[in-house]
Every structure is written in structure tokens, then in C-alpha cells.
Amino acid sequence: MEPWLVDVRDEVVRGVILRVLIKHGLDWMAFQSLQSQVQLGQGYPLADEELRFQLAYLGDKARGYVESKPLRAGRTRIREYAFVRATAKAVDLRDGLIASDPGVAL
């Protein structure tokens, strides 16, 4: 696949992730539930590692569009997600209240 197509696909996947989480009402959502909903939204499955990568991108300190928490307290591996949710900043991005992010297609 052409590199620019991969970039566009990633932007769309990130947009689908945020739309699913925002539609969930900013409440915590299980990783597996999110994975199922993203599959429905984009029409093909997304591997665990790919979803984890996209969540890390959306949740980094510069963006802050998603938050995550592990299943059990004290388990803080950086790439472990049991529950995720969108933040108010994600809603602001969707609503156009903050500058658009070229890495997210909403």
C-alpha cells in the first residue's frame, strides 16, 4: 500500500475511534467493546496492537483526546488498555472548538 494511503487510513481509523468513544458519552468503555465498534465503523477488523498504537497516538500528552486505565490498579504497562474513554478535548475537536488535528479525520 502506498505510504500516503496508510496515512489516510490511520487518520480515518483515529476518527472512527474518537466518534465511537464520544458517542459512548465520555464513559469508560472496555477495550474489546471499542475494538468491536471500530470494526463495525470501518468495515474490517483492527488488530489489538494496531488499536493500541492508535490509542497511544490519541492519548499522548500533546493530544489528550483519550484516557485509559488498566483492569487492575498497579498494572501500569504503557501499552496496556482495559478501559478507555474520550476526553472533553476530543469533543471540542469534533465540534470545531479547537484547531483541527491533521492526524485525525473527523
QUIMO-V836787 format. One record per residue. RES is the residue in one small letter. PSI is psi in degrees with one decimal (none if undefined). NEAR is the number of other C-alpha atoms within 10 Angstrom. Layout:
res=RES psi=PSI near=NEAR
res=RES psi=PSI near=NEAR
This chain:
res=m psi=139.8 near=5
res=e psi=142.6 near=6
res=p psi=-37.7 near=8
res=w psi=-30.0 near=9
res=l psi=-36.3 near=10
res=v psi=-42.7 near=11
res=d psi=-45.1 near=13
res=v psi=-43.2 near=15
res=r psi=-44.1 near=15
res=d psi=-41.4 near=17
res=e psi=-41.6 near=19
res=v psi=-44.6 near=17
res=v psi=-43.6 near=23
res=r psi=-38.7 near=22
res=g psi=-42.0 near=20
res=v psi=-44.1 near=21
res=i psi=-49.0 near=28
res=l psi=-41.1 near=27
res=r psi=-41.6 near=18
res=v psi=-47.3 near=20
res=l psi=-39.5 near=25
res=i psi=-41.7 near=19
res=k psi=-25.7 near=12
res=h psi=1.1 near=14
res=g psi=27.3 near=13
res=l psi=14.1 near=18
res=d psi=160.6 near=14
res=w psi=139.8 near=16
res=m psi=136.7 near=18
res=a psi=142.5 near=16
res=f psi=-45.3 near=20
res=q psi=-36.7 near=13
res=s psi=-42.8 near=12
res=l psi=-43.9 near=19
res=q psi=-42.1 near=19
res=s psi=-43.5 near=13
res=q psi=-37.8 near=17
res=v psi=-39.4 near=24
res=q psi=-43.7 near=17
res=l psi=-38.7 near=12
res=g psi=-30.5 near=16
res=q psi=-11.3 near=14
res=g psi=0.5 near=9
res=y psi=155.5 near=10
res=p psi=152.2 near=14
res=l psi=122.6 near=15
res=a psi=153.7 near=11
res=d psi=-49.1 near=11
res=e psi=-37.0 near=10
res=e psi=-43.5 near=12
res=l psi=-41.3 near=20
res=r psi=-42.2 near=18
res=f psi=-47.5 near=13
res=q psi=-37.2 near=15
res=l psi=-37.9 near=22
res=a psi=-40.9 near=21
res=y psi=-48.2 near=17
res=l psi=-24.3 near=23
res=g psi=4.2 near=19
res=d psi=162.2 near=12
res=k psi=-31.7 near=10
res=a psi=-32.0 near=8
res=r psi=-59.9 near=13
res=g psi=34.3 near=16
res=y psi=-22.6 near=23
res=v psi=155.0 near=24
res=e psi=153.9 near=18
res=s psi=159.3 near=21
res=k psi=146.3 near=16
res=p psi=165.9 near=17
res=l psi=-40.7 near=13
res=r psi=141.0 near=8
res=a psi=143.2 near=7
res=g psi=-13.5 near=7
res=r psi=103.9 near=11
res=t psi=28.9 near=12
res=r psi=134.8 near=8
res=i psi=-32.3 near=10
res=r psi=21.3 near=12
res=e psi=122.7 near=15
res=y psi=123.9 near=21
res=a psi=-40.2 near=14
res=f psi=142.9 near=18
res=v psi=157.8 near=22
res=r psi=155.8 near=27
res=a psi=156.6 near=27
res=t psi=171.6 near=19
res=a psi=-31.2 near=14
res=k psi=-34.6 near=15
res=a psi=-39.9 near=23
res=v psi=-42.4 near=20
res=d psi=-38.7 near=14
res=l psi=-47.4 near=17
res=r psi=-40.0 near=20
res=d psi=-1.8 near=11
res=g psi=18.7 near=11
res=l psi=-15.7 near=11
res=i psi=165.4 near=12
res=a psi=143.1 near=9
res=s psi=153.3 near=14
res=d psi=118.9 near=12
res=p psi=-11.4 near=9
res=g psi=1.6 near=15
res=v psi=122.0 near=21
res=a psi=108.2 near=17
res=l psi=none near=19
